[in-house]
């Protein structure tokens, strides 16, 4: 079952339909009757709802998938848990606050297998760089530099997830951050225009993040949403990937030559959801975008925001229950420049 029939909702629906041996998409839900009806006709789905609870009551699905604005994450998670779903797949960001993210993790617990759609890492050029790193092609990873021009709550969660995944999934120990600008707070993903900082990883490597309006421009403005990049330096070479630009690397095997390849534009949702089916079939095959891993990445971003707000190094996991981190940061920031793009529908 799918709640939310906009562009991202359709991407999730197509991901489910791409796995007909694992899933059956039986119903759609959206408060906009025209939108849900249009997608239902396009996909050949006969049952439509305007209310998520009514759909869950009538259909009793094993999987609840939703792609809605982030302000209703917790509400829909609560509905799914109350109606006994086995799994929940939903859009990033995990939440809009640290306390909300913690509530979602607690609600799902060990009972509901929940995953967040960090699908970038399923594209071929990201997987290729991952293979180079895992094979030892650049030696021991010493430094990671990750950048994205869209904001921390739009694409920054993808960026942190990819950084941890590429960097041998090492846990973050502490962060030191700085933020700039509050124009992006006017959007439905309210956060600073720009967030940057240092991430200390348990592996000994350092991660450097630049997310938002001041991030490096790897691509022109027409490719704004694809301007998401990660570079890993090891003691024997480097590897780099850009969402909209492909990959390049210099490894011990390339003998000083830079090798490169094009981006893979195929959607990542089919693989993302196939891996969820594998996890449902076998609890040992934990999904790479499982809720606890996603929470770790989200906490890095919130730690950077808290560091900027309180002007100090923040150890992870974040101690205590700091409230309204992003709201307090907004109030502490002077005005800033708006990113040059409008959000996709």
ZATOR-940295 format. One record per residue (C-alpha): residue number from 0; x, y, z negated. Coordinates in steps of 0.05 Angstrom, whole numbers, plus 5000, padded with zeros to 4 digits. Layout:
<sites>
SITE|NUM|X|Y|Z
...
</sites>
This chain:
<sites>
SITE|0|5000|5000|5000
SITE|1|5024|5070|5017
SITE|2|5007|5136|4983
SITE|3|5026|5198|5023
SITE|4|5017|5199|5098
SITE|5|5062|5256|5120
SITE|6|5126|5248|5160
SITE|7|5164|5213|5105
SITE|8|5104|5169|5089
SITE|9|5101|5146|5161
SITE|10|5176|5129|5157
SITE|11|5161|5084|5097
SITE|12|5102|5053|5133
SITE|13|5144|5038|5194
SITE|14|5196|5006|5148
SITE|15|5143|4960|5118
SITE|16|5116|4943|5187
SITE|17|5187|4927|5211
SITE|18|5187|4870|5161
SITE|19|5123|4832|5179
SITE|20|5149|4767|5149
SITE|21|5160|4801|5081
SITE|22|5104|4853|5075
SITE|23|5033|4866|5096
SITE|24|5011|4939|5096
SITE|25|4937|4936|5081
SITE|26|4916|5006|5060
SITE|27|4936|5080|5064
SITE|28|4921|5137|5017
SITE|29|4925|5213|5024
SITE|30|4884|5271|4997
SITE|31|4882|5298|5067
SITE|32|4828|5257|5103
SITE|33|4851|5279|5172
SITE|34|4923|5260|5158
SITE|35|4908|5191|5129
SITE|36|4859|5177|5185
SITE|37|4908|5196|5239
SITE|38|4963|5152|5211
SITE|39|4915|5094|5201
SITE|40|4893|5098|5274
SITE|41|4965|5102|5297
SITE|42|4987|5041|5256
SITE|43|4923|5000|5263
SITE|44|4907|5002|5188
SITE|45|4833|4994|5172
SITE|46|4828|5014|5099
SITE|47|4838|5087|5078
SITE|48|4831|5122|5011
SITE|49|4835|5193|4985
SITE|50|4848|5173|4913
SITE|51|4907|5130|4892
SITE|52|4874|5101|4830
SITE|53|4813|5080|4870
SITE|54|4859|5046|4920
SITE|55|4898|5009|4866
SITE|56|4834|4987|4832
SITE|57|4805|4959|4896
SITE|58|4866|4930|4929
SITE|59|4909|4906|4870
SITE|60|4974|4907|4910
SITE|61|5040|4874|4892
SITE|62|5079|4934|4920
SITE|63|5062|5008|4914
SITE|64|5099|5052|4962
SITE|65|5092|5128|4959
SITE|66|5121|5189|4993
SITE|67|5091|5250|4960
SITE|68|5116|5318|4935
SITE|69|5162|5306|4875
SITE|70|5116|5341|4825
SITE|71|5071|5279|4822
SITE|72|5124|5225|4815
SITE|73|5109|5209|4742
SITE|74|5034|5209|4753
SITE|75|5036|5157|4808
SITE|76|5088|5114|4772
SITE|77|5041|5112|4712
SITE|78|4983|5090|4757
SITE|79|5025|5034|4788
SITE|80|5049|5008|4721
SITE|81|4979|5010|4692
SITE|82|4952|4970|4751
SITE|83|5006|4917|4744
SITE|84|5045|4925|4809
SITE|85|5107|4882|4815
SITE|86|5148|4935|4852
SITE|87|5147|5010|4867
SITE|88|5184|5042|4925
SITE|89|5185|5118|4927
SITE|90|5218|5179|4956
SITE|91|5276|5217|4927
SITE|92|5288|5256|4884
SITE|93|5275|5210|4826
SITE|94|5245|5267|4786
SITE|95|5247|5343|4776
SITE|96|5276|5339|4706
SITE|97|5319|5295|4663
SITE|98|5263|5280|4614
SITE|99|5216|5260|4670
SITE|100|5270|5214|4700
SITE|101|5279|5181|4632
SITE|102|5204|5171|4625
SITE|103|5201|5137|4694
SITE|104|5259|5090|4675
SITE|105|5225|5073|4610
SITE|106|5157|5061|4642
SITE|107|5184|5013|4694
SITE|108|5231|4979|4644
SITE|109|5249|4908|4664
SITE|110|5178|4892|4688
SITE|111|5171|4934|4751
SITE|112|5225|4931|4804
SITE|113|5229|5004|4825
SITE|114|5273|5033|4881
SITE|115|5284|5103|4907
SITE|116|5293|5114|4982
SITE|117|5367|5129|4988
SITE|118|5368|5100|5058
SITE|119|5429|5136|5087
SITE|120|5476|5081|5067
SITE|121|5441|5031|5112
SITE|122|5463|5068|5175
SITE|123|5519|5035|5215
SITE|124|5570|5091|5208
SITE|125|5562|5094|5132
SITE|126|5567|5018|5127
SITE|127|5630|5019|5170
SITE|128|5665|5068|5123
SITE|129|5642|5025|5064
SITE|130|5674|4964|5098
SITE|131|5740|5002|5109
SITE|132|5743|5021|5035
SITE|133|5723|4951|5010
SITE|134|5775|4917|5055
SITE|135|5830|4960|5025
SITE|136|5842|4998|5090
SITE|137|5857|5063|5054
SITE|138|5886|5031|4991
SITE|139|5863|5052|4922
SITE|140|5812|5109|4926
SITE|141|5840|5170|4890
SITE|142|5793|5226|4911
SITE|143|5723|5235|4940
SITE|144|5697|5300|4971
SITE|145|5623|5300|4985
SITE|146|5584|5358|5016
SITE|147|5513|5373|5038
SITE|148|5481|5437|5061
SITE|149|5410|5422|5039
SITE|150|5398|5431|4964
SITE|151|5412|5384|4906
SITE|152|5340|5358|4901
SITE|153|5330|5352|4976
SITE|154|5393|5316|5000
SITE|155|5440|5322|4941
SITE|156|5411|5259|4910
SITE|157|5429|5222|4974
SITE|158|5499|5251|4971
SITE|159|5513|5229|4899
SITE|160|5484|5160|4913
SITE|161|5529|5152|4974
SITE|162|5590|5178|4936
SITE|163|5581|5127|4881
SITE|164|5567|5071|4931
SITE|165|5628|5087|4975
SITE|166|5673|5096|4915
SITE|167|5666|5024|4891
SITE|168|5603|5041|4851
SITE|169|5645|5068|4794
SITE|170|5607|5100|4737
SITE|171|5615|5174|4722
SITE|172|5645|5192|4654
SITE|173|5638|5267|4655
SITE|174|5623|5327|4699
SITE|175|5642|5400|4704
SITE|176|5596|5443|4746
SITE|177|5577|5512|4772
SITE|178|5513|5537|4805
SITE|179|5493|5596|4849
SITE|180|5428|5627|4873
SITE|181|5355|5618|4855
SITE|182|5318|5627|4921
SITE|183|5308|5552|4929
SITE|184|5268|5552|4864
SITE|185|5210|5578|4906
SITE|186|5206|5512|4943
SITE|187|5172|5447|4922
SITE|188|5241|5419|4904
SITE|189|5258|5476|4855
SITE|190|5333|5480|4841
SITE|191|5394|5525|4851
SITE|192|5413|5545|4921
SITE|193|5482|5514|4911
SITE|194|5512|5466|4861
SITE|195|5585|5446|4859
SITE|196|5632|5411|4812
SITE|197|5679|5356|4791
SITE|198|5659|5285|4773
SITE|199|5706|5242|4731
SITE|200|5698|5169|4751
SITE|201|5714|5108|4708
SITE|202|5758|5082|4765
SITE|203|5806|5141|4754
SITE|204|5785|5175|4819
SITE|205|5757|5246|4821
SITE|206|5695|5266|4859
SITE|207|5685|5337|4884
SITE|208|5614|5357|4903
SITE|209|5589|5417|4942
SITE|210|5514|5417|4953
SITE|211|5473|5474|4982
SITE|212|5479|5542|5014
SITE|213|5554|5550|5005
SITE|214|5574|5480|5027
SITE|215|5622|5471|5086
SITE|216|5591|5473|5155
SITE|217|5611|5408|5190
SITE|218|5555|5416|5242
SITE|219|5518|5475|5271
SITE|220|5452|5501|5243
SITE|221|5411|5458|5291
SITE|222|5439|5397|5255
SITE|223|5427|5426|5185
SITE|224|5393|5364|5157
SITE|225|5448|5319|5184
SITE|226|5504|5361|5154
SITE|227|5517|5311|5098
SITE|228|5589|5286|5092
SITE|229|5635|5244|5050
SITE|230|5711|5238|5053
SITE|231|5751|5187|5013
SITE|232|5826|5193|5005
SITE|233|5865|5132|4984
SITE|234|5939|5121|4973
SITE|235|5945|5091|5043
SITE|236|5897|5132|5086
SITE|237|5829|5165|5088
SITE|238|5759|5152|5114
SITE|239|5704|5203|5130
SITE|240|5631|5199|5149
SITE|241|5582|5254|5170
SITE|242|5508|5236|5173
SITE|243|5497|5272|5240
SITE|244|5568|5266|5265
SITE|245|5595|5195|5258
SITE|246|5657|5168|5224
SITE|247|5732|5173|5228
SITE|248|5789|5141|5190
SITE|249|5864|5132|5187
SITE|250|5881|5066|5154
SITE|251|5942|5024|5142
SITE|252|5920|4981|5201
SITE|253|5915|5041|5249
SITE|254|5990|5059|5240
SITE|255|5980|5134|5236
SITE|256|5925|5138|5290
SITE|257|5857|5168|5274
SITE|258|5800|5122|5295
SITE|259|5728|5145|5301
SITE|260|5658|5125|5321
SITE|261|5589|5156|5334
SITE|262|5532|5163|5284
SITE|263|5478|5110|5279
SITE|264|5411|5145|5285
SITE|265|5368|5083|5272
SITE|266|5322|5090|5211
SITE|267|5346|5061|5146
SITE|268|5277|5047|5115
SITE|269|5269|4977|5146
SITE|270|5333|4952|5113
SITE|271|5318|4990|5048
SITE|272|5251|4954|5043
SITE|273|5278|4886|5066
SITE|274|5327|4889|5008
SITE|275|5269|4902|4961
SITE|276|5235|4839|4987
SITE|277|5299|4801|4973
SITE|278|5300|4828|4902
SITE|279|5227|4808|4891
SITE|280|5244|4738|4915
SITE|281|5307|4732|4872
SITE|282|5319|4777|4811
SITE|283|5394|4765|4818
SITE|284|5395|4802|4885
SITE|285|5388|4871|4854
SITE|286|5371|4927|4903
SITE|287|5428|4977|4913
SITE|288|5379|5035|4902
SITE|289|5349|5006|4839
SITE|290|5321|5053|4788
SITE|291|5378|5050|4738
SITE|292|5431|5063|4792
SITE|293|5389|5120|4818
SITE|294|5382|5149|4748
SITE|295|5458|5149|4741
SITE|296|5465|5191|4804
SITE|297|5408|5237|4783
SITE|298|5442|5247|4715
SITE|299|5506|5269|4750
SITE|300|5467|5326|4784
SITE|301|5431|5346|4720
SITE|302|5498|5342|4683
SITE|303|5529|5390|4733
SITE|304|5470|5437|4724
SITE|305|5476|5432|4648
SITE|306|5551|5444|4652
SITE|307|5539|5508|4693
SITE|308|5485|5531|4644
SITE|309|5526|5518|4581
SITE|310|5595|5531|4611
SITE|311|5626|5467|4587
SITE|312|5647|5397|4608
SITE|313|5588|5349|4600
SITE|314|5601|5277|4581
SITE|315|5556|5223|4611
SITE|316|5508|5194|4594
SITE|317|5479|5261|4571
SITE|318|5469|5260|4496
SITE|319|5404|5281|4463
SITE|320|5344|5306|4501
SITE|321|5360|5373|4533
SITE|322|5296|5403|4560
SITE|323|5282|5446|4621
SITE|324|5354|5446|4646
SITE|325|5338|5472|4716
SITE|326|5287|5523|4690
SITE|327|5337|5551|4640
SITE|328|5391|5552|4694
SITE|329|5344|5591|4740
SITE|330|5333|5643|4686
SITE|331|5408|5650|4675
SITE|332|5425|5657|4750
SITE|333|5427|5722|4789
SITE|334|5391|5721|4857
SITE|335|5424|5684|4914
SITE|336|5422|5673|4989
SITE|337|5370|5625|5018
SITE|338|5393|5565|5059
SITE|339|5384|5574|5134
SITE|340|5330|5523|5148
SITE|341|5259|5503|5133
SITE|342|5242|5437|5101
SITE|343|5215|5381|5146
SITE|344|5142|5366|5138
</sites>
